[in-house]
Amino acid sequence: MELQLALDLVNIPEAKQVVAEVQEYIDIVEIGTPVVINEGLRAVKEIKEEFPALKVLADLKIMDAGGYEVMKASEAGADIVTVLGATDDATIIGAVEEAKKHGSKILVDMINVKDLEKRAQEIDALGVDYICVHTGYDLQAEGESPFEQLQVIKQVVKNAKTAVAGGIKLATLPEVVQAKPDLVIVGGGITGQQDKKTVAAEMQRLVKQG
Ligand SMILES: O=C(CO)[C@H](O)[C@H](O)COP(=O)(O)O
């Protein structure tokens, strides 16, 4: 089981500062969608250059032009690129084919997919690397969490790795770890803490036990 730090509400210098603080406790750094919108793929490039030992995920949430956008993110240094599960199969297939050329991976974010069980099975057959259940910020604000959805994909996904994101905190991490996803994604649960290092270290301990 791996731990991914999601960076959403920072600029590039702030991102570097947070990663420097917790780098020994995480496996993957996510350059979140808001960071890509604000800073462009330069954020991916700079983080990869400064922390070459860490994998970098570009959270592009691709909905169209899968091949082209994966090409650009991979050229910038992304090890993993996200595509939305709600899009059409052609976009996902294009993304997978392009990622293979670059040795990068595709994580499909199932945010707002209505029939999760059916779509997860369809996407699992397309050769993606990760399938991720995700409760976004707007539904987190309404009290939702991704934990039940994680159980669903754990049942039906046979080829891809499983991942989970959305409001995971130190207090809820043991419940997540129990469901045995391959990847746990944490943003505010680390970045919103005063002592990020201690929280990240404890999270790593729990994740590596799982
Ligand atoms: O992709 C995202 C928002 O769209 C976030 O990166 C993801 O939800 C993890 O952050 P947090 O743990 O703060 O919810």
The ligand as a MOL file (V3000), in Angstrom:
LIG
                    3D

  0  0  0     0  0            999 V3000
M  V30 BEGIN CTAB
M  V30 COUNTS 14 13 0 0 0
M  V30 BEGIN ATOM
M  V30 1 O -8.4110 15.6750 -6.1870 0
M  V30 2 C -8.6900 16.3290 -5.2180 0
M  V30 3 C -9.8000 17.3050 -5.2400 0
M  V30 4 O -10.4880 17.2500 -6.4520 0
M  V30 5 C -7.8720 16.1640 -3.9520 0
M  V30 6 O -6.5410 16.1370 -4.2740 0
M  V30 7 C -8.2530 14.8890 -3.2180 0
M  V30 8 O -9.6170 14.9750 -2.8540 0
M  V30 9 C -7.4230 14.6880 -1.9460 0
M  V30 10 O -7.4820 15.8160 -1.1260 0
M  V30 11 P -8.2450 15.8060 0.2910 0
M  V30 12 O -7.6350 14.7000 1.0990 0
M  V30 13 O -7.9700 17.1780 0.8530 0
M  V30 14 O -9.7080 15.5510 -0.0110 0
M  V30 END ATOM
M  V30 BEGIN BOND
M  V30 1 2 1 2
M  V30 2 1 2 3
M  V30 3 1 2 5
M  V30 4 1 3 4
M  V30 5 1 5 6
M  V30 6 1 5 7
M  V30 7 1 7 8
M  V30 8 1 7 9
M  V30 9 1 9 10
M  V30 10 1 10 11
M  V30 11 2 11 12
M  V30 12 1 11 13
M  V30 13 1 11 14
M  V30 END BOND
M  V30 END CTAB
M  END
